[in-house]
């Protein structure tokens, strides 16, 4: 697929994959992007997942014919982008491999060699001239591995952004970019907001017309929209007004309270209500909503002296990804030793700028008349402007 004059995408769409990284549901598959820049020198940028290696090599051959590439640039050593390095170098015997020092360390770990006679080590500000095209490299540690580099091609004004600006889904998936990019970001990159901010600062000094990520579609229009979203996400600001309601329910009583709360929120004019039942939903979707909206309700039961396991896991996902800047209401259900509220607050104690509502709901086994008043009060507090 042609991106710009002499720049092509030779990546592969994996339509068979069901779980990315063994945990993220990808109903519309996954794209592993790889790019070729053709000039006096030819550079292939990144490899693809092991499952797609043969197709990738065929794509390179179809684009280049008998011409041999001069370089393989490795922006990111994660196996879904590096699994076929060895195959590539065995086919193209004269090609050099261009990457960061830390990447070469990882290559030895993955492949048993760091290809010492074929290395070109690059770091911040280093350049690789291909003729009319020239790549300038920038380090992007922890976006989202420590060895990551990105590159900017000055002639075409193209940013090769590694995992940044990527998303779940194939390049031709008919779906909203932001939804799957948001789920991808918070699940995979979200812990490292400060490092993403540092990369955005570097990118702000560049004139960018095209962003070529390693996953998802190439971005060519309305780039300000994508960059602003990344700025919002990586600074942990709420993206939208609304309430994410996340719950577990053993015998249906907590679910009943959630239904009542949703009804009261609607009456109070809440702009958006996103409800996640952790027994059935995609955990990554619930995490996405928790970061997206400015308010959240956690509703669960006391379980073995703590809180219900899937709620515990959910909160762990939040804290592990630097969750902050939220208003939270709690619905607690317990029959003889209710301590949900205490446990949730303890789990979120180290999260920044968390405000708990004054109103709370305290169910003793089943929803009672007093709980209806509590639910109404919680909804009204959450919807106060």
C-alpha positions as CSV (number, residue, x, y, z in Angstrom):
1,X,0.0,0.0,0.0
2,X,1.5,3.3,-1.0
3,X,1.7,5.9,1.8
4,X,3.5,8.7,-0.1
5,X,5.9,8.9,-3.0
6,X,8.4,6.1,-2.4
7,X,7.0,5.1,1.0
8,X,4.9,1.9,1.3
9,X,3.3,-0.2,3.9
10,X,4.3,-3.8,3.5
11,X,2.8,-4.9,6.8
12,X,0.3,-7.7,7.4
13,X,-3.3,-7.9,8.8
14,X,-3.8,-10.8,11.2
15,X,-7.4,-11.8,11.0
16,X,-7.0,-15.0,12.9
17,X,-5.8,-13.7,16.3
18,X,-8.4,-13.7,19.1
19,X,-6.4,-12.3,22.0
20,X,-3.6,-9.8,21.7
21,X,-0.8,-10.2,24.2
22,X,-2.9,-13.1,25.6
23,X,-5.5,-10.8,27.2
24,X,-7.0,-8.2,24.9
25,X,-10.0,-9.3,22.8
26,X,-9.5,-8.2,19.2
27,X,-12.7,-9.0,17.3
28,X,-11.4,-7.2,14.2
29,X,-8.0,-8.7,14.2
30,X,-4.6,-6.9,14.5
31,X,-2.4,-5.0,12.1
32,X,1.4,-5.4,12.2
33,X,2.7,-2.5,10.1
34,X,6.1,-2.4,8.3
35,X,7.2,0.3,6.0
36,X,9.6,0.6,3.1
37,X,11.3,3.8,2.0
38,X,12.7,3.5,-1.6
39,X,15.5,5.9,-2.5
40,X,19.2,5.7,-3.4
41,X,19.3,3.5,-0.3
42,X,16.3,1.3,0.7
43,X,15.1,1.0,4.2
44,X,12.6,-1.5,5.6
45,X,11.1,-0.2,8.9
46,X,10.2,-2.9,11.4
47,X,9.2,-6.5,11.1
48,X,5.9,-8.2,12.0
49,X,4.6,-11.0,14.3
50,X,6.0,-14.5,13.9
51,X,2.7,-15.8,12.6
52,X,2.8,-13.4,9.6
53,X,6.5,-13.7,8.7
54,X,6.1,-15.5,5.4
55,X,3.5,-13.0,4.1
56,X,5.7,-10.1,5.2
57,X,8.7,-11.4,3.3
58,X,6.5,-11.9,0.3
59,X,5.2,-8.3,0.6
60,X,8.8,-7.0,0.7
61,X,9.7,-9.1,-2.4
62,X,6.6,-7.9,-4.3
63,X,7.5,-4.3,-3.6
64,X,11.3,-4.5,-4.2
65,X,11.6,-7.3,-6.8
66,X,15.2,-8.2,-7.1
67,X,16.4,-5.0,-5.4
68,X,18.0,-5.7,-2.0
69,X,17.2,-3.5,0.9
70,X,20.1,-1.7,2.6
71,X,18.7,-1.3,6.1
72,X,16.2,-2.8,8.5
73,X,15.2,-0.2,11.0
74,X,13.9,-1.6,14.3
75,X,12.0,1.0,16.3
76,X,10.7,-1.5,18.9
77,X,11.9,-4.9,19.9
78,X,8.6,-6.4,21.1
79,X,8.1,-9.7,19.4
80,X,5.1,-8.6,17.4
81,X,7.4,-6.2,15.6
82,X,10.7,-8.1,15.7
83,X,10.0,-11.8,15.4
84,X,11.3,-12.0,11.8
85,X,14.5,-10.0,12.1
86,X,16.6,-13.2,11.8
87,X,14.7,-14.4,8.8
88,X,15.1,-11.0,7.1
89,X,18.9,-10.9,7.7
90,X,19.3,-14.4,6.5
91,X,17.6,-13.6,3.2
92,X,19.2,-10.1,2.7
93,X,22.8,-10.9,3.5
94,X,24.2,-7.4,3.0
95,X,21.5,-5.4,4.9
96,X,22.5,-3.6,8.0
97,X,20.2,-3.4,11.1
98,X,19.6,0.1,12.6
99,X,18.3,0.4,16.1
100,X,19.0,1.6,19.6
101,X,21.7,0.2,21.9
102,X,19.1,-1.4,24.2
103,X,17.4,-3.0,21.2
104,X,20.6,-4.8,20.3
105,X,20.8,-6.1,23.9
106,X,17.3,-7.5,23.5
107,X,18.1,-9.0,20.2
108,X,20.7,-11.1,21.8
109,X,18.2,-12.2,24.4
110,X,15.6,-13.1,21.8
111,X,17.8,-14.5,19.0
112,X,21.1,-15.5,20.7
113,X,23.0,-12.8,18.8
114,X,23.1,-9.0,18.4
115,X,24.5,-9.2,14.9
116,X,27.7,-7.3,15.8
117,X,29.0,-7.1,12.2
118,X,25.7,-5.6,10.9
119,X,24.8,-3.1,13.6
120,X,24.2,0.6,13.2
121,X,23.4,2.0,16.7
122,X,21.4,5.2,16.8
123,X,20.2,7.5,19.5
124,X,18.7,10.9,20.1
125,X,19.2,13.2,17.1
126,X,21.1,10.6,14.9
127,X,20.3,10.6,11.2
128,X,20.2,8.0,8.5
129,X,20.4,9.4,4.9
130,X,18.8,7.3,2.2
131,X,19.3,9.9,-0.5
132,X,16.5,12.5,-0.8
133,X,14.9,10.9,2.3
134,X,16.5,11.2,5.7
135,X,15.4,9.7,9.0
136,X,16.1,11.5,12.2
137,X,15.8,9.4,15.3
138,X,14.3,10.3,18.7
139,X,14.4,8.1,21.8
140,X,11.0,7.3,23.3
141,X,11.8,5.1,26.4
142,X,8.8,3.4,28.0
143,X,6.4,4.2,25.1
144,X,6.0,1.4,26.0
145,X,9.3,-0.5,26.3
146,X,12.7,1.0,27.4
147,X,14.4,0.5,24.0
148,X,11.9,2.3,21.8
149,X,12.9,4.9,19.2
150,X,10.8,6.8,16.7
151,X,11.9,8.5,13.5
152,X,10.9,11.5,11.5
153,X,11.4,11.5,7.7
154,X,11.9,15.2,6.7
155,X,11.1,15.1,3.0
156,X,7.7,13.5,3.4
157,X,7.1,15.0,6.8
158,X,6.3,11.6,8.2
159,X,6.5,10.4,11.8
160,X,7.2,6.7,12.3
161,X,5.8,6.5,15.8
162,X,6.3,2.9,16.9
163,X,3.5,1.8,19.2
164,X,2.3,5.4,19.7
165,X,-0.9,6.3,17.9
166,X,-1.6,2.6,17.4
167,X,-4.9,0.7,17.9
168,X,-6.5,-2.7,17.9
169,X,-8.0,-3.9,14.7
170,X,-6.7,-4.4,11.1
171,X,-5.8,-1.5,8.9
172,X,-9.1,-1.9,7.0
173,X,-11.4,-2.4,10.0
174,X,-14.6,-0.4,9.7
175,X,-14.7,1.0,13.2
176,X,-14.2,4.2,15.2
177,X,-10.5,5.0,15.6
178,X,-10.8,6.5,19.0
179,X,-12.6,3.6,20.7
180,X,-10.1,1.0,19.9
181,X,-7.1,3.4,20.1
182,X,-8.3,4.4,23.6
183,X,-8.6,0.8,24.8
184,X,-5.2,0.0,23.3
185,X,-3.6,3.1,24.9
186,X,-4.9,2.6,28.4
187,X,-4.3,-1.1,28.4
188,X,-0.8,-1.1,27.0
189,X,0.8,2.4,27.2
190,X,-1.3,4.1,29.8
191,X,1.0,3.6,32.8
192,X,3.7,5.7,31.1
193,X,1.9,9.1,30.7
194,X,4.9,11.1,31.6
195,X,7.0,9.4,28.9
196,X,4.3,9.9,26.3
197,X,4.2,13.6,27.2
198,X,7.9,13.8,26.6
199,X,7.5,12.3,23.2
200,X,4.6,14.6,22.3
201,X,6.9,17.6,23.3
202,X,9.5,16.4,20.8
203,X,6.9,15.8,18.1
204,X,5.5,19.3,18.6
205,X,8.7,20.8,17.1
206,X,8.2,18.9,13.9
207,X,6.0,19.6,10.9
208,X,4.1,16.3,10.6
209,X,1.8,15.5,7.7
210,X,1.6,11.7,8.2
211,X,1.8,9.4,11.3
212,X,2.8,5.8,10.6
213,X,2.2,3.6,13.7
214,X,3.1,0.0,14.1
215,X,-0.6,-1.0,14.6
216,X,-3.7,0.3,12.9
217,X,-4.2,2.7,10.1
218,X,-1.8,5.3,8.8
219,X,-3.0,8.8,9.9
220,X,-3.0,11.5,7.3
221,X,-5.9,13.9,8.1
222,X,-6.9,15.9,11.1
223,X,-3.7,15.0,12.9
224,X,-4.5,17.6,15.6
225,X,-7.4,15.5,16.7
226,X,-5.2,12.4,17.3
227,X,-2.5,14.4,19.0
228,X,-4.9,16.2,21.3
229,X,-6.4,12.9,22.4
230,X,-3.0,11.5,23.2
231,X,-2.2,14.6,25.2
232,X,-5.5,14.2,27.1
233,X,-4.9,10.5,27.7
234,X,-1.3,10.8,28.7
235,X,-1.9,13.7,31.1
236,X,-4.7,11.7,32.8
237,X,-7.3,14.3,32.2
238,X,-10.9,13.1,31.9
239,X,-11.8,13.0,28.2
240,X,-15.6,13.3,28.6
241,X,-18.3,14.2,31.1
242,X,-20.2,11.2,32.3
243,X,-20.3,8.4,34.8
244,X,-18.7,4.9,34.4
245,X,-20.6,2.5,36.6
246,X,-18.7,-0.7,37.2
247,X,-20.2,-3.5,39.3
248,X,-20.2,-7.1,40.4
249,X,-23.3,-8.9,41.7
250,X,-23.5,-12.3,43.3
251,X,-27.3,-12.8,43.7
252,X,-28.6,-9.8,41.9
253,X,-29.1,-7.4,44.7
254,X,-26.1,-5.1,43.8
255,X,-27.2,-5.3,40.2
256,X,-30.6,-4.0,41.3
257,X,-29.0,-1.1,43.1
258,X,-27.1,-0.3,39.9
259,X,-30.3,-0.3,37.9
260,X,-31.8,2.1,40.3
261,X,-28.8,4.3,40.2
262,X,-28.8,4.4,36.4
263,X,-32.4,5.5,36.5
264,X,-31.7,8.3,38.9
265,X,-28.7,9.4,36.9
266,X,-30.9,9.6,33.8
267,X,-33.5,11.6,35.7
268,X,-30.8,14.0,36.9
269,X,-29.6,14.6,33.4
270,X,-26.2,12.8,33.5
271,X,-24.7,13.4,30.0
272,X,-23.4,9.8,29.6
273,X,-23.7,6.6,31.6
274,X,-21.4,3.6,30.8
275,X,-22.3,0.5,32.7
276,X,-19.9,-2.5,33.0
277,X,-20.8,-5.8,34.7
278,X,-17.4,-7.3,35.4
279,X,-18.8,-10.8,35.2
280,X,-19.4,-10.5,31.5
281,X,-17.7,-7.4,30.0
282,X,-14.3,-7.1,28.5
283,X,-12.2,-5.9,31.4
284,X,-10.2,-3.6,29.0
285,X,-13.4,-1.9,28.0
286,X,-14.3,-1.2,31.6
287,X,-10.8,0.2,32.2
288,X,-11.2,2.4,29.1
289,X,-14.4,3.9,30.4
290,X,-12.9,4.4,33.9
291,X,-10.2,6.6,32.4
292,X,-12.5,8.3,29.8
293,X,-15.2,9.7,32.1
294,X,-14.8,12.2,34.9
295,X,-16.9,10.3,37.4
296,X,-17.2,6.6,38.4
297,X,-19.2,4.4,40.7
298,X,-17.9,1.2,42.0
299,X,-20.5,-1.3,43.2
300,X,-19.6,-4.6,44.8
301,X,-19.9,-7.0,47.7
302,X,-17.7,-8.0,50.6
303,X,-16.1,-11.3,49.8
304,X,-13.8,-13.4,52.1
305,X,-13.3,-10.3,54.2
306,X,-12.2,-8.2,51.2
307,X,-14.0,-7.3,48.0
308,X,-15.3,-9.4,45.1
309,X,-12.3,-10.8,43.1
310,X,-13.1,-9.3,39.7
311,X,-13.6,-5.9,41.3
312,X,-10.3,-6.3,43.1
313,X,-8.7,-7.2,39.7
314,X,-10.4,-4.2,38.0
315,X,-9.0,-1.7,40.6
316,X,-5.6,-3.3,40.3
317,X,-5.7,-2.6,36.5
318,X,-6.6,1.0,37.3
319,X,-3.8,1.6,39.9
320,X,-1.3,-0.2,37.7
321,X,-2.0,2.2,34.9
322,X,-1.7,5.4,37.0
323,X,-5.4,6.1,37.6
324,X,-6.1,9.6,38.9
325,X,-8.2,12.7,38.7
326,X,-11.6,11.2,39.3
327,X,-14.7,11.6,41.5
328,X,-15.9,8.2,42.8
329,X,-19.0,7.0,44.5
330,X,-19.3,3.6,46.2
331,X,-22.1,1.1,46.5
332,X,-21.3,-1.4,49.2
333,X,-23.1,-4.7,49.8
334,X,-22.4,-6.9,52.8
335,X,-24.5,-9.2,54.9
336,X,-22.6,-9.5,58.2
337,X,-19.2,-7.6,57.9
338,X,-19.5,-5.0,55.2
339,X,-16.2,-3.4,54.4
340,X,-16.2,-2.7,50.7
341,X,-15.9,1.1,51.2
342,X,-12.9,0.7,53.5
343,X,-11.1,-1.7,51.1
344,X,-11.8,0.4,47.9
345,X,-10.4,3.5,49.6
346,X,-7.3,1.6,50.8
347,X,-6.7,0.2,47.3
348,X,-6.9,3.7,45.8
349,X,-5.0,5.5,48.6
350,X,-1.9,6.1,46.4
351,X,-3.9,7.4,43.4
352,X,-3.6,11.1,42.8
353,X,-6.6,13.5,43.0
354,X,-9.3,11.0,43.8
355,X,-12.4,12.5,45.4
356,X,-15.0,10.3,47.0
357,X,-18.6,11.4,47.1
358,X,-20.1,12.3,50.5
359,X,-23.1,10.2,49.5
360,X,-22.7,6.4,49.5
361,X,-24.9,3.4,49.4
362,X,-24.7,0.7,52.1
363,X,-26.8,-2.4,51.4
364,X,-27.3,-5.1,54.0
365,X,-27.9,-8.1,51.8
366,X,-30.8,-6.8,49.8
367,X,-31.9,-3.3,48.7
368,X,-34.1,-1.7,51.3
369,X,-36.1,1.5,51.6
370,X,-33.2,3.4,53.1
371,X,-31.0,2.4,50.1
372,X,-33.4,4.0,47.7
373,X,-32.8,7.3,49.4
374,X,-29.1,6.7,49.4
375,X,-29.1,5.9,45.7
376,X,-31.0,9.1,44.9
377,X,-28.6,11.2,47.0
378,X,-25.6,9.6,45.2
379,X,-27.0,10.3,41.8
380,X,-27.8,13.9,42.7
381,X,-24.3,14.5,44.0
382,X,-22.7,12.9,40.9
383,X,-24.8,15.1,38.7
384,X,-24.1,18.4,40.4
385,X,-22.5,20.9,38.1
